[in-house]
Amino acid sequence: MIAEISWERTGAWLAAISVVAVLSLLWRPNAAYRTAEHALLGLATGFLVSVTWFEFLLPKWWIPLTESWREGVLPGAIGGMAALTLGLCWYGVYFRKTEWLMRLVLGIVVGASAGQAIRNQFTQQMPVLVSTFRSPVVIEEGQVLAWPSITNTLFLLAVVTVLLYFFFTFQQDSPRWRMARAVGRFWLMVGFGAYFGNTIMTRLAVLIERVWFVVDEFIRGFFR
C-alpha cells in the first residue's frame, strides 16, 4: 500500500532525494548533484542572513543604536555608527580604490583576535595543560603502579621529543638529536593517524545515518 501524501512525508522524501543527489557525485558530476548543491548554498545563505539580522544585528546593534539616538545618549549612538562604518569598510574589497579600507579593518580584527587568543591560552589553556603533567612514576601506598607509570612516561617522552622535533635554534647533527627527532616524528605520525582515523569514523557514522535515513524514510516510508 502506497503511503498517503502529507507535508511531513513530502519533506522527508525531498530530504532523501537530496541525499541521493549529493551522493551521486561519487559516480560523476551531474545535474542532480549541481541542483542539490545550489539549493543547499541558497538555503544556507538565506538562513545565515536571517540569523545574522534577527539574532545579532537587530538585538545587539540596531535596537541599542535607535534607543540611544532617541534618548539622546551620545556615546551609544557614536558606538553604533562606528560599528556600522567598520562593517561597511569590509565591502571596500570590491573596489580597487577602497581596498585599503578592508585591509585596515582586517588588521584590527586579526590583531584583536590574536590578543584575545593569546590571553585565553595563558588564562584557560595553560592551567589545563600544566595539570596534565604528572610524575613519571606513580606510587600509591608504597607501591609503584606499573601501567600509570608507563603511560605517564610515554606522555612525557612524546611531549619532549615532539618539542625537540620543532627546535631549530642550532644545528642538530649529533646522533642523539637525530634519534630524538626520529622519536618525535614517530609520535607526530601516531597523533596524526589517530586524528585521521577519528575523522574517518565520524564521516562514516554520518554516512551510515544518511543511508539509513534514505532506506527508512524514502524506500520503506513510500509503502507505509
N, C-alpha and C positions, 0 to 999 in steps of 0.2 A: 504494500500500500504506500502510495506516494504521500509524503508529509504535506500538511496544509501550509500555505504561504502566510507568513507573518513578518512584521518588521524586524523582530528579533532574529528569526531564522534567515531572513534575507541578508541581514548584516553579517551573520555567521558565514553564510555562503560566499558573500563578497570577500570576506576576510580569507577564507580558504582559497578562493580563486586567486587572490593577490599573492598568497604564499606560493602557490604553484607557479604563478607568473614570475615571481622573483627567482625561484629555484630553477626555472627554465634556462637561466643564464649558464648553468652548468653544462647544458647541451651546446648552446651557442647564442650569441647576441640575437635578439629577435624583437618583434614589435610588442609582444606581450610584456616582456621584461621592461622595455623602454616606457610603455604606458604605466606600468606599476611604479617605476622609478620616478617618473614625472609627477604622478599622483601623490606619491609619498613626499616629494620635495615641496609640492604646492601646499599640501595639508600641513606639513611641518612648519613651513614659512608662515602661513596664516595663523596657526596656533601660537607660534613664537611671538608674532606681532601682537596678538590678543593678550597673551600672558604678560608681555613686556609692558603694555599700556595699563591693563587693569590691575596687575599685581605689583608693579614697581613705579611707573611714571605717574599714574593717577594718584595713588595714595601718598607717595613719598616725594613727589615733585610738584605736580600741578595743584593739588589741593592746598599744601602748605604755601605755595607761591601766591595763589589767589587770595588766601586768607591773610597773608602778610601784607599784600598790596592793598586789600580792602581795609584792614585795620591800621594801616599806616606804619607797620613795623618795617623800618628801612633795612636793617641787617638781613632779615629773612628774604625780602624781595631782591636785594642785591645778590645774595647767595643763590637764589633760584635762577636769576638771569645769568649769573656767572656759569652755573651748571649748563644752562641752555647754550651759552656761547661756546663752551668747551665741547659740548656734544656736536654742535654744528661744524666745528673745526674738523671732525673726522671725515666729513664729506668733501673736504678740500683735496682729497686724494684723486678725485675725478677730474680735477683741473690742474694743468701744469703750473699756472701762476700761483695757485694757493696750496700746492702740495706741501709746502713748508709748514703750514698750519697743522696738518695731520701729523707730521713728524714731531712738532712741538708737543702736541697732546699725547702722542705715543710715548715720548720721553718722560713726560710727567707720570703717566700710568705705569710704565715699566719701572721707573725709579721708586714710586710709592709701593708698588707690589713687591719689588726686591727688598726694600727696607722692612716691610711687614713680614715677608717670608723669613728673613734673617732673624728678626726678633722672635718669631714663632719657633724657629729652630732652637734657639737658646733657652726660651722660656717653657716650651712644651715638649719638643722632641729630645733635647739633650738629657733632661732628667729621666725620661723613659729609657734612653739608650744606656745611661750610666747604671740604672737599676738592673739592667740585664746582665751586667758583668758580675761574675761570681768567681770565687776561688776555684782553681782547677781541681783541688782535692776537697771532696765533701766528706765531712766527718760528723757522725751522729752517735752519741753515747759511746765515744771512744773507738768506734769502728769506722773504717773507710768504706763508703758506699761506692761500689765499683762503677755501675752504669752512670749515675750522675757525674762522677769524676771524669769518666771518659767523654761524655757529652760536653761538659764544661771545657775540657782540654781541647777538644776538636773545635769548639766555638772560638776559643781564644786563638788557636792556631790559624783558623780561617780568617779572622779579623786582621791579625798581624800580617800574614802573608799577602792578603789582598791589598792592604795599605802599602806594603813594600813593592808590590807589582806596579803601583802608580807613583812610585817615588823616583823622580828623575833629576834630583838635585845634582848628583855626581855620577861618574861612570860606575857601572856595576859589572865589571869584568871578572870578578873573582868567582870561583865555583860555588861558594856559599850563597852569594847574591843570586846567581843563576838558578840554584836549587830552590831558594825561597820564592823567586819569581815563578818558577815552574809550578810550585805548590799553590801559589796564589792564583795562577791561571787555571789550575785544576778546580779550585773552589769556585772561581767565577763560572766555569762551564757547568759545574753542578748547580749553581744558583740559576743560571740562565735556562738550563734544561728543566729544572723544577718549575720555573715560571712559565716556560713554553708549554710544558705538559699540563699545567693548571689551566692555561688559556685554552688549549685544545679541548680539555674536558668540559670547560664552561661552554664553548661553542657547540660541542656535541650534545650537551644537555639541552641547549636551546633548540638545536635541530630536531632532536627526538621529540621535544614538546610540540614543535610546529608540525611535524609529520603526524603525530598522534592527533593533533587538532584537525588536520585535513581528513584523516581517516574517520574520526569520530563525529565531527560536526558536518562534514560535507558528504562523505560517501554513506555512512550509516544514517546520518541525520536526514538524508534525502528520502529514506524509506520509512521514517518514523511517523 
